[in-house]
Amino acid sequence: MSDAPATPQAPQSSPISPISQVPPRPGLADARTGGARAGGDARTGDAAVLLRSVYKTFAADTAPVHALRGAGLTVAHGEFVAVMGPSGSGKSTLLNVVAGLEHVDDGSVTVAGMSLASRSEADLARLRRRHIGMVFQFFHLLETMTVADNVVLAARLSGVGRRAAVRRGHDLLDLLGLLERADSLPGTLSGGQRQRLAIARALANEPTVLLADEPTGALDSAGAAEVLDLFTRLHRRGQTILMVTHDHQVAAGAERIVTMRDGRVSERPGAGA
Ligand SMILES: Nc1ncnc2c1ncn2[C@@H]1O[C@H](COP(=O)(O)OP(=O)(O)OP(=O)(O)O)[C@@H](O)[C@H]1O
C-alpha cells in the first residue's frame, strides 16, 4: 500500500488497544456534534470511512441492477453509524465496497485515509486485514475449534505472532464476556454468545472500522440486546462501527442513523444521539 494512513495504527502486538484502552479517537467530538454527515460534506481528513458519489451496477439476466447510485457517506473515527433502508436499497453493497469486496464503477471509497481505487486484490486483502473487521447475520465460526482458538486464529491471520495472538484472544474474550467459555466449542454457545464470538474474531486485527451486516438478524430479542449492548460498549471505547440493520430498536442504539433508498444515502432527520 502506498498511501499513509490518516490515523496511525496501534502496533500489531499491542493488547486490543482500540477497544480496551484507547481514549476517543480524533474526530469523535466532531461526529458527536454532527460534524460527519451523509453525503461527505463535512470534515473528511480524519474520516475512518469516506464514500463520495459511489456508483455500482450489477449485470443481471433481465436488466442491470443499479445498486449504488451516487452514494455518499462519511464516518468519523469513533463513530457508530446505523444504516437502514428498504430491502434492495444497496445497504450490503455499501458495506461490501467499504470492505473492498466489490469494486465501484464510479466515485471514490477511502478507508483510514487510503483510497481503494486501483488496488490489486492482494493489496485490498492486506488493507482488509489491517483495517476492516466484518460481522454478518450468520456467524461464520470455526465450529471444530474452541472459542479461544477461534479468536487466536483470527489474530494470527491478521499477522500477529503466536504469543501476542493468545494474549489478544484472552483480552478480547474477557472484554466480550466469553472468557469462561474459552475452552468450549462454539456449538455450545447461545445465539448472542455466538455473535459475540464472531465480533471478537472481527476485532482480532484491531480494525479501523467494524462493519456489521444485520448482526442481530438471526437472534432473538435477548440475543439482539446482548449484541447491541456490546456494540455500545465498544463504541464508548472508541471503536468505529458501521452497521446495517432492519431493526429500529437496534439502530436506535447507534450514534447516528442514515437511510438508504435507491442506492443513495440520506441523513435521517432527528436521528442520532
Ligand atoms: N452480486 C450481485 N449480482 C447481482 N445483483 C446484485 C448483487 N449484489 C446485490 N445485487 C442487487 O443489488 C441490489 C442491492 O442489493 P443489496 O444486497 O445491497 O441491498 P440491501 O439493501 O442490503 O437489501 P437487503 O436489506 O434485502 O439485504 C439488489 O437489487 C440486489 O439484488
The ligand as an ORCA input file, in Angstrom:
! r2SCAN-3c Opt
* xyz 0 1
  N     -23.635     -9.830     -6.807
  C     -24.789     -9.330     -7.254
  N     -25.224     -9.605     -8.504
  C     -26.365     -9.092     -8.980
  N     -27.171     -8.277     -8.267
  C     -26.799     -7.973     -7.021
  C     -25.591     -8.479     -6.448
  N     -25.473     -7.995     -5.179
  C     -26.548     -7.230     -4.971
  N     -27.346     -7.207     -6.066
  C     -28.595     -6.456     -6.219
  O     -28.325     -5.123     -5.889
  C     -29.426     -4.552     -5.183
  C     -28.955     -4.070     -3.827
  O     -28.618     -5.208     -3.066
  P     -28.152     -5.108     -1.543
  O     -27.947     -6.506     -1.064
  O     -27.035     -4.172     -1.432
  O     -29.433     -4.463     -0.863
  P     -29.830     -4.416      0.674
  O     -30.362     -3.051      0.924
  O     -28.690     -4.872      1.514
  O     -31.001     -5.476      0.733
  P     -31.483     -6.405      1.946
  O     -31.972     -5.471      3.016
  O     -32.575     -7.229      1.353
  O     -30.312     -7.231      2.376
  C     -30.481     -5.649     -5.095
  O     -31.402     -5.475     -6.149
  C     -29.681     -6.914     -5.273
  O     -30.466     -7.932     -5.844
*
